[in-house]
């Protein structure tokens, strides 16, 4: 997986890295099903100035600085462009003071120094109703899009999903009381009959796949239909990428820890009650709360705990491996780089190894040879140079890279750093020669030893002073 996808053509002024880089944890090209297709510019509610739809912060800044208008809880507005259009129309019909709370700043100062700001918030009933309607329309539009899209034709019953809070609560209570639920787990062949909670709790406990507490889910059958359809069509539930067969998909979801749903996919919003009742509180926030409560009454049992596999990245290319042995073998066979040999030859302590790895990562990121400091246009050209010039195992003077700045990781999630061994602890065997020898005292002449004993002299001095 690529460490960085941006242009690597750097000038000397761009050498400094101001913060740790990060290896990507998911595919950069994964499609976001919730992305809006509406690219219409946003027009200020009080003037004709417009801004790109992607620059919401700019129009908010403009309204504050130029018109002293503040919109409260913007992140809770489900459809900001429609919200802006509505209030632009209303402000042409009535004065802004009919809708906004007026806040006077510098109230104790002279009149010239006082400023009036206008706050538009859901304290106004009209604003709250507008926000609720936009929230409900968004849920309906998501459901309609999911049903009519050619790639998601399974959940036909989604047409029955209502966005009216009372009907949603009715449906939720019906599902909570239902004892006729019957379904097979999508991850194994076990069947569940009775209440939906038995299946949801089973998937959370046995397969580490949680969609939240059953009481927070509504239209559960449609929800499971959607997820099951994705799996049947070899689609990862998290990154939405499609694979050639089930085995590859299963391995991908396990290795990448993608056995979860994507919080950024708003198609799932309609399956959580909170989206119909509380403006702005998203289902993923509810899910994180649920995860803490799901097994709170059970005893902590770590007997079957298994660590997630570590994914280390090669120093010279995009190759990844689950074990350190594999990545070390890859670097030796493919790039003729032997980190263990360098550690032995240079007698590197643990923190020196850390500095060396961070130094090499940094130089390669900046397309610069870590041996001769020559710069290149791309990382591929640099690696080819290392091979052609025999610089792979050649390092500059230790003082060049054994610097405090390389204590800090170039990539903050660099798994290679976690596998470095402490040469001091490894060298505590019988062949270790760098330790200071301990020579025992010669006790063959105890009488002389007692006469020359420091402890004896101290006791004599003490007795004389007393």
Phi, psi and omega in degrees: 000139184292137179286318178218142181253355181278171183298134182260010178282104186245147173260172181299332181284349183254016185292327186287137175255116189278341179209161182298141173280177182212130174292136182296141180261353177211167183290131182291335185266010182294139183282141176257113186290344184264003183293141184275142179266357182273107181255020180294139180294154178267127180255136180303144183287345185240357177207187184265000180296138181234158183220150176302146182299336180280351183249060181297324181297328182291319180289327176294318178298317179300315183292327178288312185286321186267329185237359180058031180255127179242128176258123184279147174050054181299323183294344179270000180273120186291323182226089186296316179302317179293324179299315179296317180298319181298310184286335175297319179292317183292326180289341175279343183266326182220160179297152182296332180292344177285343184244332189252148170284137182261124181245125180260124177264157181053048186297334181271355180272180178291164183299327181294330182270352181277145178230146178254127176246149182245124183253118176257115184214176185279008169296325173289124185300321180298321179292319180294318179298319179299315180298319179294319179295319178296322178297315181292321178296323179295319179295320179293317182294324177297316179296316180297318180297319181295322183284322185272346181293136182300329185275351179230079185256003186285303189287073179297331182288356178297339179295341180273354182288129180254151178256002179287125185306320182294318179291325178295314179296324176299313180295320180297316179296323178298317180290326179293325182270349185293131178243010181255009181296134179215124181197153176263140179300136182285350180253343178214182185265009183285137181257149181229133180230141179126251180251151182299333184298330181295319179289315182297319178291325177297314181296323180291319185278315187271332184240005179055036179239104183243131174253011179109176178294140180305326182291345179263357183257141175228156186054051187297319181298316179295323178299310180294325176300316180297314180294318181294322179297319179300316181294320179294333179261023173059037182251130178293136183289339184261302185268355176069009180282144181260140183241166189283332180208171185291326181297315179296319179297316181298315179296320179299312182293329179285311184292320183271002182057044181260020178277064180197166179265156185278119182297338182272356179271100185285359174296339181273353184302324186290349182264006180238127185301326186301331182289341179266343189249315184247117181295130173087339179276114187274162183293331180291331174292320177295320181297319179294327175292320181296321183299329180284335186261345192301316184238031186294335181271354182267152178291143177290119180234111183258012186294329182256017182290135178231130180288144175291140183297140178282140180243101182265146182248138180299149178291333191249343181215192185267006182298136176239155178212151182281335181239154180292326179301319181292319182288326176295316179298318179300314182294325179290313185283323185270321186243359180057037178249121183242099182293323179297320180294317178299320179298319181289313183296317183269358180053053185281130171282174185303308184290336174290323176296318178301313180298319181295314179298315180295324178295313180296317178302315183295315181295319180292323177299324181268012177055046181231135180294127182284352179264305185253357176070015178286139182264150181225164182283332182215164180292326180297318178296322179296314181297320178297320177298317180301319181289311184296321183269358181068033183265001185301314182259012180260126180243153174288184178304145182304323182297339181288322183249345178277067184238150181303330182297338181269008168294329185273133184294141173290319174244119188292339177251037181283103182293339181298328181292331183285346184258359180292139182259152179276111184296335179293318180288330180286337188262021180273016179279182184293339183269003182286126187246357185270354180286152177285125182291146177252118183255126182286152177290149177277110183256019181293328180244084185295328183296311179297321181298319180293322180294325182265007184294132177297320180298320178298318179297321179295321180293321179295315180300320180296317181295321181294322182288332180279000000 
